[in-house]
Amino acid sequence: MDALYTAVATATHGREGRAVSSDGKIDLALAMPVELGGNGQGTNPEQLFAAGYAACFGSALGLVGRQAKVDVSDAAVTAEVGIGKQGEGFGLKVTLRIELPETLDEATGRKLVETAHQVCPYSNATRGNIEVDLVIE
């Protein structure tokens, strides 16, 4: 694959540090969530992954909608990223909740969502590695 764009970010001190993008547009304090024993005073990698996946999947849905000549501009994608023990380490699971326009019939909506799941770079990166559930609402 030839990259069309490369994002660069640096994190220091792991989950209790700071994440900064090379262009300075992201400069965030990181903190463990309270549920994992932290103080919750910053964002965490799971939130950042959820935001990126939701935005990316929404763009993929828009692309396949335009290709099918179906307006999905009012769609919304919510990504829920869970972290938990997996073997000796930790693993992630994702639920994507896709709200489609009410004017869209169920079969067309399902087909667009499934096609977007094949197009989205995050979906392609996680396929076979992370459990991803698609929920159409």
N, C-alpha and C positions, 0 to 999 in steps of 0.2 A: 504494500500500500504506500502510495506517495501522499504524505500529509499535506493538506491544503492549509492547515493552520495548526500551530502548536501552542498550547497554553503552558505557562510555566509558573509554578508556585513553590515556595519554600516554607516548610514548617520547622519550627525549633521547639525543643523540649516536649515533643510528642503531644499527648492530649492535654497537657497543662501548660501550653506555650502560646505560640502565635503563628498564624498562617498569613503569608503575604504573597501576592502575585507580582510577577516581574514588572508589570506596568503600574503597580501601586493601587489599582482599582479595588483590590481586596486586601484588607489589612484587619484581621480579626483576632480577638483573643479566643483561645481554645480552652475548654475546661471539660472535665468528665461530667456527665449528667449525674444528677442526684441519685437516680436509680442504679448507677454503677459505683456509688460511693463518693462522687465528686461534689463540688460546691455548686455546679450548674451556672457559674458566673460567666460563661462564654459559650460559644457554639461548639459543636463537636463534628467529627468526620461523618457521622451518620446523617446529621442535618444537611451538611454540605452535599453529600451524595444524593439525598432525597431531593434537594432543590435542583441539582443538575439533571437528575433522571427525569423529574417531572417536566422541566423545561424542554429537554431534548425530546422526550416522547411527545409532548405537545407539538413541537415543530414537525416531527415525523408524521403525526396525525394530520397536520395541516397540509403537508406535502402530498400525502396519499389522497386526501380529500380533494385538493386542487386537481390532481391527476384524474380522479373519478368524476370531476365536475360536481362535487357535493360540498356545500358550505358547512364547514365545521369550525368556523372562526369563533363561535361562542363556546366551544368545548373548554373544559378545564380538567387538568390532570393533577391529582394529589398522589404523591409517592410516600408510602410508609416504609421506612427502613428499620428493621429490627436487628439487633445483635444479641448473640447468645453463645453459650458453650457449644462447641462442635469438636468431638474427640478431645484431643489434648489442647486444642486452641479455641479459637472463636470463629463464628461464621455469621453470615448475613442472610436475611430473607427480605423480600420486597413484595409489597402489595401496591399495585397501581390502580387507583380509583379514577375512572374516566367518566366525567359527566358530559354527555353528548346533548346537542340541541334537541328539544322535545319534538321538533318537526321531523326528525330523522327516524325512519322505521328501524326496528330492532335488528333485522337481518343485515341491512346495509351498514348500520353502526358496528355490529360485530365484525363484519368483513373488513371495514376500515381499521378498526382497532387491531385485529390480527395482522393485517398488512403492515400497519405502523410498527408492530412488534418485530417484524422481520427487517424493517428499514432502520429503526432507531439504533445508533451506535452503542448506547448504553445497553439495550436489549441484546445486541450482538455480543457485547463484551461479557455479559453475565450469563448468557445461555450455556447451560451445562455446568455452571459453577455456583450459581445462586438460584434458589427457588424464587420465581417471580409469578405472582398471581395477578391476572387481569380481571378487574371487577368493573363492569359497565353499570353506571347508575343513571 
